[in-house]
Amino acid sequence: MVSAVPITSSAAWVKGVLRLFASQGVETSPLLTAAGIDPALLERHQGRLDLEQMNRLWQLAVEASGQETLGLDRDLAGRFIDLELAAAWVGAETNLGSLLERHAHYSALTHDASAFTLEREHPDAWITLIHGNDPTLPRQRYEYGLLSILLVAQRATRRPLRPLAVDLVFPEPADAHRHRMAFQCPLRFDRPANRILLAGDDLLLPVIASNPSLQALEERVLEALLAASGSGRTSFRVSQAMVRRLLNPEPQAASIAAGIGLSEAMLVRQLRGERTTLQALQDRVQRELAHAYLAGSDCPLAQIPQRVGLPDEAELDAACKRWFGAIAADYRLHHGPDLHPQGAAPRRTDQRAGR
């Protein structure tokens, strides 16, 4: 039987949280030791920490700082949340509602510790955290999580957002001033879930991507990989990690496994249970990326090998002949974007060869 996918947080996110703790006078090295976290893990691009470690880290930080509302300061949180990293959410979406729907889908699939659902209550919608519904857990971690989602949404729209309501599973504190200042809306405590209600008008706000064409291409690739993975959660998580890293020339099982929070042996077992291998997933990812760059972008041919994890144009041509039945230049000629001047003959738009 294949093991369940663990619930994890990215090292990049955790490093921001640690900087927040340090700004409040908390020495972070002892926290990591007490929480059983190897500091070297935080330096790995695809490093992940499990949910229990994160809860323990927050519990220790609250004790060390003496702050029951640690993290509930908008200005402070905004300073230490990596908003540029979070802006990678934006992709090809046109408004905040569709952005949140897509991210909810991906985060739930990959068992991310920040996973949430988007529940429509027309015209409004609840953003509900999937994890953290036990009121005995460190409330600060989940209150900070809700605030982070709100701040990232603000970053994506470049507009101030004020929720209609916030529900928390935790009991009402003796002084809820910090909570009111953080969320700036009516609060309800002792509720069944941690969630934020966003107004329908806010959900229609346009989102602004820092690199729309590249992110749109990446999202098309991820959608194709998601469809190909079916119910294979580990397969999709591995494929997603490969796309996000723009691939290495060779897939290293150990680094990919660490990047999604699995041991190498567990990764191999789970992929075997999904009837695939790391090598097969790499080939699929490279094929989808090659198609996306050749047929959906004007990226120079000389740059495409590096973007899909191949050493040179000769290797790209060989792979394209295997995947599509044509070398890269010919495939773009027949399937690529129409870059001819107005009035010139349009390109063919038939389906991909070998698909």
C-alpha positions as CSV (number, residue, x, y, z in Angstrom):
1,M,0.0,0.0,0.0
2,V,1.3,3.4,-1.0
3,S,2.0,5.8,2.0
4,A,0.1,9.0,2.3
5,V,1.7,12.2,1.0
6,P,3.0,14.1,4.0
7,I,1.8,17.7,4.8
8,T,4.7,20.0,4.5
9,S,5.8,23.7,4.3
10,S,8.5,25.0,1.9
11,A,11.9,26.0,3.3
12,A,11.6,29.4,1.6
13,W,8.4,30.1,3.5
14,V,9.9,28.9,6.8
15,K,13.0,31.1,6.4
16,G,10.6,34.1,6.2
17,V,8.9,32.9,9.4
18,L,12.2,32.6,11.2
19,R,13.1,36.2,10.1
20,L,9.9,37.3,11.6
21,F,10.7,35.5,14.9
22,A,14.2,37.1,14.9
23,S,12.8,40.6,14.5
24,Q,11.0,40.0,17.8
25,G,14.1,39.2,19.6
26,V,13.8,35.4,19.4
27,E,17.1,33.5,18.8
28,T,16.2,31.1,16.1
29,S,19.0,28.5,16.2
30,P,17.8,27.0,19.6
31,L,14.3,26.9,18.2
32,L,15.4,24.8,15.2
33,T,17.3,22.4,17.5
34,A,14.4,22.0,19.9
35,A,12.0,21.4,17.0
36,G,14.3,18.8,15.5
37,I,14.9,20.8,12.3
38,D,18.2,20.5,10.4
39,P,19.2,24.1,9.5
40,A,20.9,22.8,6.3
41,L,17.4,21.8,5.1
42,L,16.4,25.4,5.0
43,E,19.2,26.1,2.5
44,R,17.9,23.6,-0.1
45,H,15.9,25.2,-2.8
46,Q,13.2,22.5,-2.6
47,G,13.5,21.7,1.1
48,R,10.3,20.9,3.0
49,L,9.4,20.8,6.7
50,D,6.5,18.7,8.0
51,L,3.5,20.1,9.8
52,E,4.4,18.8,13.3
53,Q,7.8,20.5,13.0
54,M,6.1,23.8,12.0
55,N,3.6,23.6,14.8
56,R,6.4,23.0,17.3
57,L,8.5,25.8,15.9
58,W,5.6,28.3,16.4
59,Q,4.9,27.0,19.9
60,L,8.5,27.5,20.9
61,A,8.7,31.0,19.3
62,V,5.6,32.1,21.2
63,E,7.1,30.9,24.5
64,A,10.4,32.5,23.8
65,S,8.9,35.9,22.7
66,G,6.1,36.0,25.3
67,Q,3.8,37.3,22.5
68,E,0.4,35.6,22.4
69,T,-0.3,37.5,19.1
70,L,3.0,36.8,17.4
71,G,2.7,37.4,13.7
72,L,-0.6,39.4,13.9
73,D,0.9,42.6,12.7
74,R,0.1,43.6,9.1
75,D,3.2,45.7,8.5
76,L,5.5,43.2,10.2
77,A,4.0,40.2,8.5
78,G,4.2,41.9,5.1
79,R,7.9,42.6,5.7
80,F,8.8,38.9,6.2
81,I,6.4,37.1,3.9
82,D,8.2,36.6,0.6
83,L,5.6,38.4,-1.5
84,E,7.6,38.1,-4.7
85,L,7.8,34.4,-4.2
86,A,4.1,34.3,-3.4
87,A,3.3,36.4,-6.5
88,A,4.2,33.3,-8.5
89,W,0.6,32.3,-7.7
90,V,-0.6,34.7,-10.2
91,G,0.2,32.8,-13.4
92,A,-2.3,33.4,-16.2
93,E,-5.3,34.1,-14.1
94,T,-7.3,37.3,-14.8
95,N,-8.9,37.9,-11.4
96,L,-8.5,37.2,-7.8
97,G,-11.3,34.6,-7.6
98,S,-9.8,32.4,-10.4
99,L,-6.4,32.8,-8.9
100,L,-7.6,31.5,-5.5
101,E,-9.5,28.7,-7.1
102,R,-6.4,27.5,-8.9
103,H,-4.1,27.8,-5.9
104,A,-6.6,26.0,-3.7
105,H,-6.6,23.1,-6.2
106,Y,-2.8,22.8,-6.4
107,S,-2.1,23.2,-2.7
108,A,-4.7,20.6,-1.7
109,L,-3.4,18.2,-4.2
110,T,0.2,18.5,-3.0
111,H,-0.8,18.4,0.7
112,D,0.9,21.7,1.4
113,A,0.6,22.9,5.0
114,S,-1.0,26.1,3.8
115,A,-3.7,24.3,1.7
116,F,-7.1,25.9,1.7
117,T,-10.5,25.5,0.0
118,L,-12.5,28.2,-1.7
119,E,-16.2,27.8,-0.9
120,R,-18.5,30.1,-2.9
121,E,-21.3,31.8,-1.1
122,H,-22.4,33.9,-4.0
123,P,-21.3,36.5,-4.7
124,D,-18.8,36.1,-1.9
125,A,-16.4,33.2,-1.0
126,W,-14.9,31.7,2.1
127,I,-11.2,30.8,2.1
128,T,-10.9,27.9,4.6
129,L,-7.7,26.4,5.9
130,I,-7.7,22.7,5.5
131,H,-5.3,22.1,8.4
132,G,-5.3,23.5,11.9
133,N,-8.9,22.9,13.0
134,D,-7.8,21.5,16.4
135,P,-8.0,24.4,18.9
136,T,-5.2,22.8,21.0
137,L,-2.7,23.6,18.2
138,P,-0.6,26.8,18.3
139,R,-3.2,29.4,17.2
140,Q,-0.5,31.9,16.1
141,R,0.6,29.7,13.2
142,Y,-2.9,29.5,11.7
143,E,-3.8,33.1,12.4
144,Y,-0.6,34.1,10.6
145,G,-1.5,31.7,7.8
146,L,-4.9,33.4,7.2
147,L,-3.3,36.8,7.4
148,S,-0.6,35.7,4.9
149,I,-3.2,34.6,2.4
150,L,-4.9,38.0,2.7
151,L,-1.6,39.9,2.2
152,V,-0.6,37.7,-0.8
153,A,-4.0,38.5,-2.3
154,Q,-3.4,42.2,-1.8
155,R,0.0,41.8,-3.4
156,A,-1.6,40.0,-6.4
157,T,-4.2,42.7,-7.0
158,R,-2.2,45.7,-5.8
159,R,-5.3,46.8,-3.9
160,P,-6.1,47.0,-0.2
161,L,-8.5,44.1,0.8
162,R,-10.8,44.1,3.8
163,P,-12.6,40.8,4.5
164,L,-16.3,40.6,5.3
165,A,-15.6,38.3,8.2
166,V,-13.0,36.0,9.8
167,D,-13.8,32.8,11.7
168,L,-11.3,31.1,14.1
169,V,-11.4,27.8,15.8
170,F,-9.6,29.2,18.8
171,P,-11.3,30.8,21.9
172,E,-11.7,34.5,22.0
173,P,-8.6,36.1,23.7
174,A,-9.0,38.5,26.7
175,D,-7.9,41.3,24.4
176,A,-8.7,40.9,20.6
177,H,-7.4,44.3,19.6
178,R,-4.4,42.8,17.6
179,H,-6.8,40.5,15.8
180,R,-9.1,43.3,14.9
181,M,-6.2,45.4,13.6
182,A,-4.8,42.5,11.6
183,F,-8.0,41.5,9.8
184,Q,-10.0,44.8,10.0
185,C,-13.3,43.0,10.0
186,P,-15.9,41.3,12.3
187,L,-14.3,38.3,14.1
188,R,-16.0,35.1,15.3
189,F,-14.2,32.7,17.7
190,D,-14.8,29.0,18.7
191,R,-16.0,28.3,15.1
192,P,-15.6,24.9,13.3
193,A,-12.8,26.2,10.9
194,N,-10.3,28.9,10.3
195,R,-11.5,31.0,7.4
196,I,-11.9,34.4,5.7
197,L,-14.9,35.7,3.8
198,L,-14.0,37.8,0.8
199,A,-16.5,40.0,-1.0
200,G,-17.6,39.2,-4.5
201,D,-16.3,42.6,-5.8
202,D,-12.9,41.8,-4.4
203,L,-12.9,38.4,-6.1
204,L,-13.4,40.2,-9.5
205,L,-10.3,42.4,-9.0
206,P,-7.8,41.9,-11.8
207,V,-4.5,40.3,-10.8
208,I,-1.1,41.6,-11.9
209,A,1.7,39.1,-12.9
210,S,5.3,40.1,-12.8
211,N,6.1,38.0,-15.9
212,P,2.7,37.2,-17.4
213,S,3.9,35.3,-20.6
214,L,6.4,33.0,-18.8
215,Q,4.0,32.3,-15.9
216,A,1.1,31.7,-18.3
217,L,3.3,29.2,-20.2
218,E,4.3,27.4,-17.0
219,E,0.7,27.1,-15.9
220,R,-0.4,25.6,-19.2
221,V,2.3,23.0,-18.7
222,L,1.2,22.3,-15.2
223,E,-2.4,21.9,-16.3
224,A,-1.3,19.4,-19.0
225,L,0.8,17.5,-16.5
226,L,-2.1,17.5,-14.0
227,A,-4.4,16.0,-16.6
228,A,-1.8,13.3,-17.5
229,S,-1.2,12.4,-13.9
230,G,-4.8,11.5,-13.2
231,S,-5.1,10.4,-9.6
232,G,-1.3,10.1,-9.2
233,R,-0.6,12.7,-6.6
234,T,3.1,11.9,-6.2
235,S,3.6,11.9,-10.0
236,F,2.1,15.4,-10.2
237,R,4.1,16.7,-7.2
238,V,7.4,15.4,-8.8
239,S,6.4,16.9,-12.2
240,Q,5.5,20.2,-10.5
241,A,8.9,20.3,-8.7
242,M,10.7,19.7,-12.0
243,V,8.9,22.5,-13.8
244,R,9.4,24.9,-10.9
245,R,13.1,24.2,-11.0
246,L,13.3,24.4,-14.8
247,L,14.8,20.9,-14.5
248,N,18.3,19.6,-14.0
249,P,20.0,17.8,-16.8
250,E,19.5,14.5,-14.9
251,P,16.8,13.9,-12.3
252,Q,18.4,13.2,-8.9
253,A,16.0,11.1,-6.9
254,A,17.4,12.2,-3.6
255,S,16.9,16.0,-4.3
256,I,13.5,15.6,-5.9
257,A,12.4,13.4,-2.9
258,A,13.6,16.0,-0.4
259,G,12.0,18.7,-2.4
260,I,8.5,17.2,-1.9
261,G,9.1,16.0,1.6
262,L,9.7,12.3,1.0
263,S,12.6,9.9,1.5
264,E,14.1,8.5,-1.7
265,A,12.8,5.0,-1.0
266,M,9.3,6.3,-0.3
267,L,9.4,8.3,-3.5
268,V,10.3,5.2,-5.5
269,R,7.6,3.2,-3.8
270,Q,4.9,5.8,-4.4
271,L,5.8,6.3,-8.1
272,R,5.8,2.5,-8.6
273,G,2.3,2.5,-7.0
274,E,1.3,5.1,-9.6
275,R,2.9,2.9,-12.4
276,T,5.6,5.4,-13.3
277,T,9.2,6.3,-12.7
278,L,11.2,9.4,-12.2
279,Q,12.8,9.1,-15.6
280,A,9.4,8.7,-17.3
281,L,8.1,11.8,-15.5
282,Q,11.1,13.8,-16.6
283,D,10.5,12.8,-20.2
284,R,6.9,13.9,-19.9
285,V,7.8,17.2,-18.3
286,Q,10.5,17.9,-20.9
287,R,8.1,17.1,-23.7
288,E,5.4,19.4,-22.3
289,L,7.9,22.2,-21.8
290,A,9.3,21.8,-25.3
291,H,5.9,21.9,-26.8
292,A,5.0,25.0,-24.8
293,Y,8.1,26.9,-25.7
294,L,8.0,25.9,-29.4
295,A,4.3,26.2,-30.1
296,G,3.3,28.8,-27.5
297,S,6.1,31.3,-27.3
298,D,8.7,33.3,-29.3
299,C,11.5,32.1,-27.1
300,P,14.7,31.9,-29.2
301,L,15.5,28.3,-30.2
302,A,19.0,28.6,-28.7
303,Q,17.5,29.3,-25.3
304,I,15.0,26.4,-25.2
305,P,17.4,23.5,-24.5
306,Q,18.4,25.1,-21.2
307,R,14.8,25.8,-20.3
308,V,13.7,22.2,-20.8
309,G,16.8,20.7,-19.2
310,L,18.7,19.5,-22.3
311,P,22.4,20.3,-22.9
312,D,22.2,21.8,-26.4
313,E,20.2,22.2,-29.6
314,A,21.3,18.8,-31.0
315,E,19.9,17.1,-28.0
316,L,16.7,19.1,-28.3
317,D,16.3,18.1,-32.0
318,A,16.9,14.5,-31.2
319,A,14.2,14.6,-28.4
320,C,11.8,16.5,-30.6
321,K,12.1,13.9,-33.4
322,R,11.3,11.2,-30.8
323,W,8.4,13.2,-29.2
324,F,6.9,15.0,-32.2
325,G,8.4,13.4,-35.3
326,A,10.3,16.6,-36.3
327,I,13.3,18.7,-35.3
328,A,12.6,21.7,-33.1
329,A,12.7,24.3,-35.9
330,D,10.4,22.3,-38.2
331,Y,8.0,21.7,-35.3
332,R,7.8,25.4,-34.5
333,L,7.3,26.2,-38.2
334,H,4.2,24.1,-38.3
335,H,2.9,24.5,-34.8
336,G,4.4,27.7,-33.4
337,P,2.8,31.1,-32.9
338,D,2.1,33.2,-36.0
339,L,5.0,35.7,-36.1
340,H,4.6,36.6,-39.7
341,P,3.8,40.2,-40.7
342,Q,0.2,41.1,-41.3
343,G,-1.0,39.6,-44.6
344,A,1.5,36.8,-44.6
345,A,0.4,33.2,-44.8
346,P,-0.7,31.8,-41.4
347,R,1.0,28.8,-39.8
348,R,-0.6,25.4,-39.7
349,T,-2.5,24.7,-36.4
350,D,-2.9,21.0,-36.6
351,Q,-2.4,18.9,-33.5
352,R,1.0,17.9,-32.0
353,A,2.7,15.0,-33.6
354,G,3.2,11.9,-31.5
355,R,0.6,13.0,-28.9
